[in-house]
Structure formats: C-alpha cells, structure tokens
Amino acid sequence: MNNVTLVGRLATDPRLEDTNGNPICTFRLSVDRGRAEGADFIPIKCFGTAAEQHHKYLSKARLVSITGRISHSQWKDKETGDPRERYEIIGNFIGYLDSPTKETKNEPAEYKPGEGPF
C-alpha cells in the first residue's frame, strides 16, 4: 500500500500553476528527523480545487499534516542525456495544525481561533 503521513512546516510559499485547466499547487515541506539530526525537505503536490484552497490559505512556516502517496518520476536530461529521477508526495488531505499569522490575509470561513483540527 502506498500511503504516507507527514507533519511539518512549509519551507516555501505555495506556488499555483494551471495546466490545461487543472490547478496544481506545489511547495516543500520541512519534516524534522528528530534528535538534532536536521530535517528533510519534501516536495508536495496537490490538484484541483484543493490546490486553489491551499495556495490561498497556506504560507511559508505554517504547520500542516499531510496524508497522501509517494510518486516517482524518471526521465533523461535533455542537455546531458543523464538519467534523472524525482520523488514527491501527492497530497490527498492537508490539515492546518496552527493558527494563521497576522500576515495571513485569508482564512477558511469555518476557521475559528482556538479550535484545533482534532
């Protein structure tokens, strides 16, 4: 079964692209390794109306939980011909685990300060 759950902070602001009418939101998630071993920076991608919502409400440093699947891509570099590969997480569910900062302009209508996701 290809299922992954991560908790971390956005390392980048979300970027929204429109590919033939299908919105795609991408960002990197910083996930702690624990015990002062550093962090992993994992590329995250989500699609459709969820992509638009996450682009609107998320920003760098927000704490989120992500449930999704691992995606693996392989290709040859156009210039060198060297093989390349990439792993990323396709997010099916993204939960907001912290309160928005003062700089955040928009929040979902159902957001109420002090209410957690659980």
C-alpha atoms as a printed R data frame, in Angstrom:
    type eleno elety resid chain resno       x      y       z
1   ATOM     1    CA   MET     A     1   0.000  0.000   0.000
2   ATOM     2    CA   ASN     A     2   1.401  3.416  -0.984
3   ATOM     3    CA   ASN     A     3   0.310  5.693   1.869
4   ATOM     4    CA   VAL     A     4   2.321  8.318   3.748
5   ATOM     5    CA   THR     A     5   1.527 10.746   6.574
6   ATOM     6    CA   LEU     A     6   3.825 13.666   7.379
7   ATOM     7    CA   VAL     A     7   3.750 16.561   9.833
8   ATOM     8    CA   GLY     A     8   5.948 19.578   9.228
9   ATOM     9    CA   ARG     A     9   6.213 23.234   8.310
10  ATOM    10    CA   LEU     A    10   6.066 24.719   4.835
11  ATOM    11    CA   ALA     A    11   9.619 25.563   3.765
12  ATOM    12    CA   THR     A    12   8.353 27.636   0.832
13  ATOM    13    CA   ASP     A    13   5.248 29.606  -0.045
14  ATOM    14    CA   PRO     A    14   2.851 27.511  -2.156
15  ATOM    15    CA   ARG     A    15   3.043 28.054  -5.918
16  ATOM    16    CA   LEU     A    16  -0.048 27.636  -8.105
17  ATOM    17    CA   GLU     A    17   0.147 26.587 -11.743
18  ATOM    18    CA   ASP     A    18  -2.664 25.986 -14.207
19  ATOM    19    CA   THR     A    19  -2.061 23.045 -16.531
20  ATOM    20    CA   ASN     A    20  -4.802 22.777 -19.156
21  ATOM    21    CA   GLY     A    21  -7.458 23.926 -16.686
22  ATOM    22    CA   ASN     A    22  -6.202 21.731 -13.842
23  ATOM    23    CA   PRO     A    23  -4.768 23.785 -10.938
24  ATOM    24    CA   ILE     A    24  -1.618 22.342  -9.339
25  ATOM    25    CA   CYS     A    25  -0.240 23.627  -6.039
26  ATOM    26    CA   THR     A    26   3.370 22.809  -5.135
27  ATOM    27    CA   PHE     A    27   5.523 23.545  -2.100
28  ATOM    28    CA   ARG     A    28   8.249 21.990   0.027
29  ATOM    29    CA   LEU     A    29   7.576 20.601   3.479
30  ATOM    30    CA   SER     A    30  10.276 20.634   6.172
31  ATOM    31    CA   VAL     A    31   9.970 17.462   8.271
32  ATOM    32    CA   ASP     A    32  12.139 17.098  11.387
33  ATOM    33    CA   ARG     A    33  14.245 13.955  11.656
34  ATOM    34    CA   GLY     A    34  14.369 14.295  15.448
35  ATOM    35    CA   ARG     A    35  17.255 14.207  17.907
36  ATOM    36    CA   ALA     A    36  19.027 17.191  16.330
37  ATOM    37    CA   GLU     A    37  19.625 15.275  13.084
38  ATOM    38    CA   GLY     A    38  18.232 18.026  10.867
39  ATOM    39    CA   ALA     A    39  15.260 17.988   8.547
40  ATOM    40    CA   ASP     A    40  14.152 16.592   5.204
41  ATOM    41    CA   PHE     A    41  12.665 18.965   2.623
42  ATOM    42    CA   ILE     A    42   9.987 17.046   0.758
43  ATOM    43    CA   PRO     A    43   8.237 18.251  -2.401
44  ATOM    44    CA   ILE     A    44   4.434 18.224  -2.093
45  ATOM    45    CA   LYS     A    45   1.895 18.493  -4.905
46  ATOM    46    CA   CYS     A    46  -1.919 18.694  -4.835
47  ATOM    47    CA   PHE     A    47  -4.505 19.178  -7.565
48  ATOM    48    CA   GLY     A    48  -7.888 20.722  -8.363
49  ATOM    49    CA   THR     A    49  -9.948 22.875  -6.035
50  ATOM    50    CA   ALA     A    50  -7.856 21.669  -3.080
51  ATOM    51    CA   ALA     A    51  -4.793 23.139  -4.827
52  ATOM    52    CA   GLU     A    52  -6.526 26.516  -5.135
53  ATOM    53    CA   GLN     A    53  -7.622 26.446  -1.494
54  ATOM    54    CA   HIS     A    54  -4.164 25.514  -0.165
55  ATOM    55    CA   HIS     A    55  -2.495 28.170  -2.313
56  ATOM    56    CA   LYS     A    56  -4.870 30.748  -0.872
57  ATOM    57    CA   TYR     A    57  -4.649 29.782   2.823
58  ATOM    58    CA   LEU     A    58  -1.153 28.355   3.331
59  ATOM    59    CA   SER     A    59   2.127 30.244   3.593
60  ATOM    60    CA   LYS     A    60   5.729 29.577   4.488
61  ATOM    61    CA   ALA     A    61   6.249 28.291   8.077
62  ATOM    62    CA   ARG     A    62   2.631 27.084   8.557
63  ATOM    63    CA   LEU     A    63   2.373 23.762  10.416
64  ATOM    64    CA   VAL     A    64   0.440 21.103   8.474
65  ATOM    65    CA   SER     A    65  -0.253 17.395   8.384
66  ATOM    66    CA   ILE     A    66  -0.299 15.705   5.001
67  ATOM    67    CA   THR     A    67  -1.713 12.337   4.023
68  ATOM    68    CA   GLY     A    68  -1.011 11.157   0.508
69  ATOM    69    CA   ARG     A    69   1.057  8.852  -1.658
70  ATOM    70    CA   ILE     A    70   4.622  8.763  -2.933
71  ATOM    71    CA   SER     A    71   5.076  9.463  -6.644
72  ATOM    72    CA   HIS     A    72   8.254  8.573  -8.539
73  ATOM    73    CA   SER     A    73   9.235 10.017 -11.939
74  ATOM    74    CA   GLN     A    74  12.173  9.153 -14.209
75  ATOM    75    CA   TRP     A    75  13.449 10.952 -17.323
76  ATOM    76    CA   LYS     A    76  16.599 11.767 -19.268
77  ATOM    77    CA   ASP     A    77  18.141 15.237 -19.036
78  ATOM    78    CA   LYS     A    78  17.595 16.996 -22.387
79  ATOM    79    CA   GLU     A    79  21.037 18.623 -22.366
80  ATOM    80    CA   THR     A    80  23.269 15.875 -20.984
81  ATOM    81    CA   GLY     A    81  21.213 12.735 -21.550
82  ATOM    82    CA   ASP     A    82  21.867 11.708 -17.942
83  ATOM    83    CA   PRO     A    83  19.094  9.820 -16.157
84  ATOM    84    CA   ARG     A    84  17.153 11.867 -13.610
85  ATOM    85    CA   GLU     A    85  14.543 10.921 -11.048
86  ATOM    86    CA   ARG     A    86  12.292 12.642  -8.560
87  ATOM    87    CA   TYR     A    87  10.200 11.574  -5.603
88  ATOM    88    CA   GLU     A    88   7.331 13.724  -4.349
89  ATOM    89    CA   ILE     A    89   4.213 13.386  -2.238
90  ATOM    90    CA   ILE     A    90   0.818 13.740  -3.865
91  ATOM    91    CA   GLY     A    91  -1.258 15.228  -1.047
92  ATOM    92    CA   ASN     A    92  -4.788 13.871  -0.710
93  ATOM    93    CA   PHE     A    93  -5.521 15.548   2.622
94  ATOM    94    CA   ILE     A    94  -3.765 18.561   4.134
95  ATOM    95    CA   GLY     A    95  -4.741 19.594   7.647
96  ATOM    96    CA   TYR     A    96  -3.861 23.000   9.088
97  ATOM    97    CA   LEU     A    97  -2.356 22.472  12.548
98  ATOM    98    CA   ASP     A    98  -1.610 26.020  13.687
99  ATOM    99    CA   SER     A    99  -3.307 29.386  13.807
100 ATOM   100    CA   PRO     A   100  -2.713 31.786  10.951
101 ATOM   101    CA   THR     A   101  -0.176 34.562  11.385
102 ATOM   102    CA   LYS     A   102  -1.203 38.215  11.335
103 ATOM   103    CA   GLU     A   103   0.247 38.464   7.816
104 ATOM   104    CA   THR     A   104  -2.199 35.850   6.520
105 ATOM   105    CA   LYS     A   105  -4.929 37.735   4.664
106 ATOM   106    CA   ASN     A   106  -7.418 34.944   4.140
107 ATOM   107    CA   GLU     A   107  -8.655 32.047   6.186
108 ATOM   108    CA   PRO     A   108 -11.361 29.494   5.501
109 ATOM   109    CA   ALA     A   109 -14.823 30.640   6.572
110 ATOM   110    CA   GLU     A   110 -15.058 27.750   9.035
111 ATOM   111    CA   TYR     A   111 -11.843 28.733  10.858
112 ATOM   112    CA   LYS     A   112 -12.369 29.836  14.456
113 ATOM   113    CA   PRO     A   113  -9.396 30.831  16.622
114 ATOM   114    CA   GLY     A   114  -8.634 28.306  19.343
115 ATOM   115    CA   GLU     A   115 -10.254 25.386  17.546
116 ATOM   116    CA   GLY     A   116  -7.822 22.652  16.574
117 ATOM   117    CA   PRO     A   117  -8.180 20.096  13.812
118 ATOM   118    CA   PHE     A   118  -8.858 17.281  16.319
